[in-house]
Amino acid sequence: MNGLAEKSSRLRLAREGYENLRQQVLRRDGWRCQSCGALSNLEVHHRQLRSQCGDNSEQNLLTLCTACHAMVHRGTA
């Protein structure tokens, strides 16, 4: 080996499986943005991005409103 860790393949959930997980995260977070408390325009964010080998576990997901989600991805939150 060359000393680099081998990148593991990331599994993608089927649409129905992801939607069930998304609903579970929204319920867990009380249907509120975990940053500002908003109750509308909610999205589920990966704390560790999938592009950085983050998984679809409930522990890696967080409810954010559209505005806070955008700020997180811009690096301003």
C-alpha positions as CSV (number, residue, x, y, z in Angstrom):
1,M,0.0,0.0,0.0
2,N,1.0,3.6,-0.4
3,G,0.1,4.6,3.1
4,L,-3.1,6.3,2.2
5,A,-6.4,5.2,3.7
6,E,-8.6,3.5,1.2
7,K,-11.8,5.5,0.6
8,S,-14.8,3.3,1.5
9,S,-17.8,3.2,-0.8
10,R,-20.7,5.2,0.4
11,L,-24.1,3.7,0.3
12,R,-27.0,5.7,-0.9
13,L,-30.4,5.1,0.6
14,A,-33.3,4.4,-1.7
15,R,-35.7,7.4,-2.0
16,E,-38.3,5.9,0.4
17,G,-35.6,4.9,3.0
18,Y,-34.1,8.4,2.9
19,E,-37.5,10.0,3.2
20,N,-38.3,7.9,6.3
21,L,-35.0,8.8,7.9
22,R,-35.6,12.5,7.0
23,Q,-39.0,12.4,8.7
24,Q,-37.4,10.7,11.8
25,V,-34.8,13.5,12.0
26,L,-37.5,16.2,11.7
27,R,-39.6,14.6,14.4
28,R,-36.5,14.2,16.7
29,D,-35.6,17.9,16.2
30,G,-39.2,19.0,17.0
31,W,-39.8,20.3,13.5
32,R,-37.6,23.3,14.3
33,C,-34.4,24.6,12.8
34,Q,-31.7,23.7,15.2
35,S,-29.9,26.9,14.5
36,C,-32.5,29.7,14.6
37,G,-35.7,27.9,15.7
38,A,-37.7,28.5,12.5
39,L,-40.7,26.2,11.9
40,S,-40.9,26.4,8.1
41,N,-38.7,25.7,5.0
42,L,-37.0,22.9,6.9
43,E,-34.2,20.8,5.4
44,V,-32.0,18.0,6.7
45,H,-28.3,18.7,6.7
46,H,-25.4,16.2,6.9
47,R,-23.1,17.4,9.7
48,Q,-20.2,15.6,8.0
49,L,-20.9,16.0,4.3
50,R,-21.4,12.9,2.2
51,S,-18.6,14.3,-0.1
52,Q,-16.3,14.0,3.0
53,C,-17.4,10.4,3.7
54,G,-20.3,11.4,6.0
55,D,-23.0,8.8,6.3
56,N,-26.8,8.9,6.4
57,S,-27.0,8.0,10.1
58,E,-29.4,9.9,12.3
59,Q,-26.5,11.1,14.4
60,N,-25.0,12.8,11.3
61,L,-28.2,14.6,10.3
62,L,-29.6,17.9,11.6
63,T,-32.7,19.9,10.9
64,L,-32.0,23.4,9.5
65,C,-34.2,26.0,7.7
66,T,-33.3,26.9,4.2
67,A,-31.5,30.1,5.2
68,C,-29.4,28.5,7.9
69,H,-28.6,25.5,5.7
70,A,-27.3,27.9,3.0
71,M,-25.2,29.8,5.6
72,V,-23.6,26.6,6.8
73,H,-22.6,25.6,3.2
74,R,-21.3,29.1,2.6
75,G,-19.3,28.9,5.8
76,T,-20.9,31.9,7.4
77,A,-22.8,30.1,10.2
